[in-house]
């Protein structure tokens, strides 16, 4: 098993044909947020639109997403309450940042 994930969306993301994935990366033992498109074409379009932002860190788009952000590296599963709160807070912050970036490039 490489990844465990579930999708999050709201009206803004749905309107843009996007969704946010909360992903546990088993190979790297970390929690990540992925911005995803409904189709590969949508993903490629947003990757190009966001290419000159802090979100895009390379010259090639990731295989499964537009980009990926590490939320919690090396999580402490012995303290689930703190881990859950940390994931939630970071995911909300990243989601707000991503929405702002999308607003700026998608006019």
N, C-alpha and C positions, 0 to 999 in steps of 0.2 A: 504494500500500500504506500503510495507516494503522498497523497493529499487527502485530507478530510476538510470539507467545506460546506458552507451554506450561503445562499444569496440574500442580499438586502436590497431593497429598492424603495423608492418613493415616487411621487408624481413627476418631480423634476427629472429624475433619472429615466423613468419610463418614457417620458416625452422625448428624450434624447436617444432612446433605444439602448440605454446603458444599465448596468447593475453593478453593485459592489459585492465582492466575495470576501467573506471572512474565512481564511484558509489556515489550516494547521499543516505545515510542511514537515512531513515525517523525516525526510532525509536530512534536513537542517535543524530539526527539533525547534521550530519557532512558529509564531503566529504572524500571519501576513494579511494585508488588505490588498485585494486585486481589483482594478477597474476593468470591467468586461463589457463587451458589446453583444447585442443579440446575434449578430452575424460577424463573420470574418471581415466583410467590407466595412461595417461600422467600426470595428476595432482598428482597422488600418487607417480609416479616416481620422479617428480621434487620436491615434498615435502620431499622425502627421501634424494635426492641429496643436498637440501638446508637446511637440518635439523640442521646442525652445523654452520649455518650462523646467522647473526643478524635478518634475515627475519622471522625465525620460532620461535615463542614465547610460544610454549606449546608442550604437548605430543600428541595432537590430531590435525589432519588436519581440517581446517574449512570446513563447509558443502558444500559451493559453490566455493571455491577457493583454491589455493595452500597456499596463505597467503594474509593478508590484512594490509594496511598501512594507518593510519589516515593522511590526507593531511591538512584539515582545520576543526578544532573542534569548534562548536558554531559559525557558519558563520554569518557575519553581512550583511543581505540582503538589508539594507538601503544604502549600498555603493557597488553597483554591479561592478563598474569598478575596485575597489581595490580587491574585492573578486575574480573576474575573473582572474586578474593578479596574485594573490596569488596562486590560484588553478593551473594555467598554470605553473608558475615557480616551484612549489613544485612537480607537476606531471613530468615535464621534468627532474628534479633532481633525483627523485625516479626512473624513467625509466632508466636513465643512470646508476645508482647504481645497479639496478636489472640486467641489461645487463652485467655489469662487473662481478657480482656474478655468473651469468649463465655461462659466458665464463670460469670462474675459476673451476667450478664443473663439467662442461659438456665437458670433453676433451676425 
